[in-house]
Amino acid sequence: MSDTLTMQRALADADITRLTDRIEAAQRGASAIPKLTEDFPAMTLGDAYAVQLQLLRRWLAEGQRQVGWKAGLTSKAKMDQMGVRVPTVGFLLADFFRPENSVIQTNDLVHPRVECEVAFVTKADLSGPDLTREQVLAATDFVVPAVEIIDSRFSGFKFDLQSVVADNSSSARYVTGGRARVPADIDMSTLGVVIEKNGEPVAMGASAAVAGHPADAVALVVKVLHEIGESLPAGSFVMSGGITEAIAVQPGDFVCARFQELGSVSMRFA
């Protein structure tokens, strides 16, 4: 994994707006589109974050509420699956949330997949490029188990790093459940997780797969936010990244993610 990200821009502001229009239309219409670099091969990671942030500003201007951020591609399994080596971030809106045991509609999603994550709720502001695990844990109010339903809007679930970042790191829905725990009460580096689909285990892993420790993944999120001119305020909800590979789901599937020490999170797809 690279320790540095390059946020230089290559595209004009008008191109950023055109790309934001394209991503917004794909998300609103649940329609698959070609990866963005096919039409804009000079697109950089800095351009991609410019698209993501313009999309965020549009949603906020409509009255939507941001609850936090998510880490993307922080586990070796995810990086291997997607063929990348750099972590990403994406914003989380209140409208993305679905309650425990709810029915998740798939008719407004393109390629829904699930992954289990440890989610953090912060009690102090976090900012800067060099946070330590200990600083993140000290700023954490509690952690909860979560399942993210990711949804790439790119045809065939095929994309590159610039395209996935512009697409808000495939953010779509998330579900929390189980029980909240204070970080000091559990060893978050060794939490075991199992994803079951229709009663059968389909993926398992341990929380150390996420950047070595989920709190290290949160530090990475804050590092990327620092590079794009953002920070993590107190009261933020932060998803620390998928512990296993993402599992495809379809209508009729029942998914339950079981977390050592944190309980389980379940949902049905329709």
C-alpha positions as CSV (number, residue, x, y, z in Angstrom):
1,M,0.0,0.0,0.0
2,S,1.3,3.4,-0.9
3,D,2.1,5.7,2.0
4,T,1.4,8.8,-0.1
5,L,-1.4,10.0,-2.3
6,T,-1.1,12.5,-5.2
7,M,-3.9,15.1,-5.3
8,Q,-2.8,17.0,-8.3
9,R,-5.5,18.0,-10.8
10,A,-5.3,17.6,-14.5
11,L,-8.9,18.3,-15.6
12,A,-10.6,21.7,-16.0
13,D,-13.5,22.6,-13.6
14,A,-16.0,22.2,-16.5
15,D,-14.8,18.6,-16.9
16,I,-15.2,18.0,-13.2
17,T,-18.8,19.2,-13.4
18,R,-19.5,17.0,-16.4
19,L,-18.1,14.0,-14.6
20,T,-20.1,14.8,-11.5
21,D,-23.3,15.0,-13.6
22,R,-22.4,11.6,-15.0
23,I,-21.9,10.0,-11.6
24,E,-25.0,11.7,-10.1
25,A,-27.2,10.4,-12.9
26,A,-25.8,6.9,-12.5
27,Q,-26.5,6.9,-8.8
28,R,-30.0,8.4,-9.0
29,G,-31.0,6.2,-11.9
30,A,-29.2,3.0,-10.7
31,S,-27.7,2.7,-14.2
32,A,-24.3,1.2,-15.1
33,I,-21.8,3.5,-17.0
34,P,-18.3,2.9,-18.4
35,K,-15.4,3.8,-16.2
36,L,-14.7,7.5,-16.3
37,T,-11.1,7.2,-17.6
38,E,-12.3,5.9,-20.9
39,D,-13.5,9.4,-21.9
40,F,-11.0,11.3,-19.6
41,P,-7.8,9.3,-19.7
42,A,-5.8,12.1,-18.1
43,M,-8.0,12.0,-15.0
44,T,-6.0,12.0,-11.7
45,L,-6.8,10.9,-8.2
46,G,-7.1,14.6,-7.3
47,D,-9.7,15.0,-10.1
48,A,-11.6,12.1,-8.7
49,Y,-11.8,13.6,-5.2
50,A,-12.9,16.9,-6.8
51,V,-15.8,15.0,-8.4
52,Q,-16.7,13.3,-5.1
53,L,-16.6,16.5,-3.1
54,Q,-18.7,18.3,-5.7
55,L,-21.2,15.5,-5.5
56,L,-21.3,15.8,-1.7
57,R,-21.9,19.6,-2.0
58,R,-24.8,18.9,-4.3
59,W,-26.4,16.4,-1.9
60,L,-25.9,18.8,1.1
61,A,-27.4,21.7,-0.8
62,E,-30.5,19.5,-1.3
63,G,-30.9,19.2,2.4
64,Q,-29.3,15.8,3.0
65,R,-27.1,15.3,6.1
66,Q,-23.6,13.9,6.2
67,V,-23.0,11.6,9.1
68,G,-19.3,10.7,8.5
69,W,-16.9,9.0,6.1
70,K,-15.9,5.5,5.1
71,A,-12.6,3.8,4.3
72,G,-12.4,1.9,1.1
73,L,-9.9,-0.8,0.0
74,T,-8.1,-1.0,3.3
75,S,-7.9,-4.8,3.5
76,K,-5.6,-7.0,1.5
77,A,-8.6,-9.0,0.4
78,K,-10.3,-5.9,-1.0
79,M,-7.1,-4.6,-2.6
80,D,-6.5,-8.0,-4.3
81,Q,-10.1,-8.2,-5.4
82,M,-10.0,-4.7,-7.0
83,G,-6.3,-4.7,-8.1
84,V,-5.3,-1.5,-6.3
85,R,-2.9,-0.6,-3.6
86,V,-4.1,2.7,-2.3
87,P,-6.9,3.2,0.3
88,T,-9.8,5.5,-0.5
89,V,-12.5,7.4,1.3
90,G,-16.1,8.2,0.6
91,F,-18.8,10.2,2.4
92,L,-21.7,8.8,4.3
93,L,-25.2,10.4,4.3
94,A,-28.0,9.8,6.8
95,D,-30.1,8.5,3.9
96,F,-27.7,5.6,3.4
97,F,-28.6,4.1,6.8
98,R,-31.0,1.1,7.1
99,P,-32.1,-0.4,10.4
100,E,-31.0,-3.8,11.7
101,N,-33.2,-6.7,10.3
102,S,-34.6,-4.4,7.6
103,V,-35.4,-5.3,4.0
104,I,-32.9,-3.7,1.6
105,Q,-34.4,-2.9,-1.8
106,T,-32.2,-3.7,-4.8
107,N,-34.2,-2.1,-7.6
108,D,-32.3,1.2,-6.9
109,L,-28.9,-0.5,-6.9
110,V,-26.7,-1.7,-9.8
111,H,-24.2,-4.3,-8.3
112,P,-25.1,-4.7,-4.6
113,R,-22.5,-6.4,-2.5
114,V,-22.0,-6.7,1.2
115,E,-19.0,-6.5,3.5
116,C,-18.7,-6.5,7.3
117,E,-16.8,-3.7,9.1
118,V,-16.1,-2.2,12.5
119,A,-17.6,1.3,12.7
120,F,-16.4,4.0,15.0
121,V,-18.3,6.9,16.5
122,T,-16.0,9.8,17.5
123,K,-16.2,12.0,20.6
124,A,-13.4,14.4,19.6
125,D,-12.2,16.1,16.4
126,L,-9.5,14.3,14.4
127,S,-7.3,15.9,11.8
128,G,-3.9,15.8,10.2
129,P,-1.7,13.4,8.2
130,D,0.0,11.5,11.0
131,L,-2.5,10.3,13.6
132,T,-1.6,7.3,15.7
133,R,-3.8,4.3,16.6
134,E,-3.8,5.6,20.2
135,Q,-5.0,9.0,19.2
136,V,-7.9,7.5,17.2
137,L,-8.9,5.2,20.1
138,A,-8.7,8.1,22.6
139,A,-11.1,10.1,20.3
140,T,-13.5,7.2,19.9
141,D,-16.8,7.2,21.9
142,F,-17.7,3.6,21.0
143,V,-17.5,1.0,18.1
144,V,-20.4,-1.0,16.6
145,P,-20.6,-3.8,14.1
146,A,-21.8,-2.8,10.6
147,V,-22.5,-4.2,7.2
148,E,-21.9,-1.9,4.2
149,I,-23.9,-2.5,1.0
150,I,-21.5,-1.2,-1.6
151,D,-22.7,-0.5,-5.2
152,S,-20.3,0.2,-8.0
153,R,-22.1,2.1,-10.8
154,F,-19.6,0.9,-13.4
155,S,-20.5,-1.7,-16.0
156,G,-19.5,-5.2,-15.0
157,F,-18.2,-4.0,-11.6
158,K,-15.0,-3.1,-13.5
159,F,-13.3,0.2,-12.6
160,D,-10.0,1.9,-11.8
161,L,-9.0,3.9,-8.8
162,Q,-10.0,7.3,-10.2
163,S,-13.4,6.0,-11.2
164,V,-14.3,4.3,-7.9
165,V,-13.2,7.4,-5.9
166,A,-15.3,9.7,-8.1
167,D,-18.2,7.3,-7.5
168,N,-17.9,8.0,-3.8
169,S,-15.9,4.7,-3.2
170,S,-19.0,2.7,-4.1
171,S,-21.0,3.9,-1.1
172,A,-24.7,3.0,-1.1
173,R,-26.2,1.7,2.1
174,Y,-25.1,0.6,5.6
175,V,-26.7,-1.3,8.4
176,T,-25.6,-1.4,12.1
177,G,-26.7,-3.7,14.9
178,G,-25.1,-5.9,17.6
179,R,-24.0,-4.0,20.6
180,A,-21.8,-0.9,21.1
181,R,-18.5,-1.4,22.9
182,V,-15.9,0.9,24.4
183,P,-12.6,0.3,22.6
184,A,-10.7,-0.4,25.8
185,D,-13.0,-3.3,26.6
186,I,-12.1,-5.4,23.5
187,D,-9.1,-6.3,21.4
188,M,-10.0,-4.9,18.0
189,S,-6.9,-6.4,16.3
190,T,-8.2,-9.9,16.7
191,L,-12.0,-9.7,16.2
192,G,-13.2,-12.7,14.2
193,V,-16.1,-12.1,11.7
194,V,-18.2,-14.5,9.6
195,I,-20.6,-13.5,6.8
196,E,-23.5,-15.9,6.3
197,K,-25.7,-15.8,3.2
198,N,-28.9,-17.8,3.4
199,G,-27.6,-19.7,6.4
200,E,-24.3,-20.7,4.8
201,P,-20.9,-19.2,5.7
202,V,-19.5,-17.4,2.6
203,A,-16.6,-15.4,4.0
204,M,-14.6,-15.1,7.2
205,G,-11.7,-13.0,8.5
206,A,-10.2,-11.1,11.3
207,S,-10.2,-7.4,12.0
208,A,-6.4,-7.2,11.6
209,A,-7.0,-7.6,7.9
210,V,-8.1,-3.9,7.9
211,A,-4.8,-2.0,7.8
212,G,-3.5,-4.1,10.6
213,H,-6.1,-2.6,13.1
214,P,-9.4,-0.8,12.4
215,A,-8.2,2.3,14.3
216,D,-5.2,2.4,11.9
217,A,-7.7,2.5,9.0
218,V,-9.5,5.4,10.6
219,A,-6.1,7.2,10.8
220,L,-5.8,6.5,7.1
221,V,-9.2,8.1,6.5
222,V,-8.1,11.2,8.4
223,K,-4.9,11.3,6.4
224,V,-6.7,11.3,3.1
225,L,-9.2,13.8,4.4
226,H,-6.3,16.1,5.3
227,E,-5.0,15.8,1.8
228,I,-8.3,16.9,0.3
229,G,-8.8,19.7,2.7
230,E,-11.3,18.0,5.1
231,S,-11.2,16.7,8.7
232,L,-13.2,14.4,11.0
233,P,-15.4,16.3,13.5
234,A,-16.5,14.9,16.8
235,G,-19.7,12.9,16.5
236,S,-18.7,11.4,13.1
237,F,-19.6,7.8,12.1
238,V,-16.7,6.2,10.4
239,M,-16.7,2.8,8.7
240,S,-13.2,1.3,8.8
241,G,-13.3,-0.9,5.7
242,G,-14.3,-4.3,4.6
243,I,-12.7,-7.2,6.6
244,T,-13.4,-9.7,3.9
245,E,-13.9,-9.6,0.2
246,A,-17.3,-8.2,-0.9
247,I,-20.1,-10.7,-1.4
248,A,-22.6,-10.3,-4.2
249,V,-26.3,-10.4,-3.1
250,Q,-29.6,-10.5,-5.0
251,P,-33.3,-10.4,-4.2
252,G,-34.3,-13.1,-1.7
253,D,-30.9,-13.3,0.0
254,F,-30.7,-13.2,3.8
255,V,-27.4,-12.0,5.1
256,C,-26.1,-12.2,8.7
257,A,-22.6,-10.9,9.7
258,R,-21.4,-12.3,13.1
259,F,-18.7,-10.4,14.9
260,Q,-16.8,-11.7,17.9
261,E,-17.5,-9.5,20.9
262,L,-19.8,-7.2,19.0
263,G,-22.8,-9.4,18.1
264,S,-24.5,-9.8,14.7
265,V,-26.0,-7.6,12.0
266,S,-28.6,-9.1,9.6
267,M,-30.8,-7.9,6.7
268,R,-32.8,-9.3,3.8
269,F,-32.7,-8.2,0.2
270,A,-35.8,-7.8,-2.0
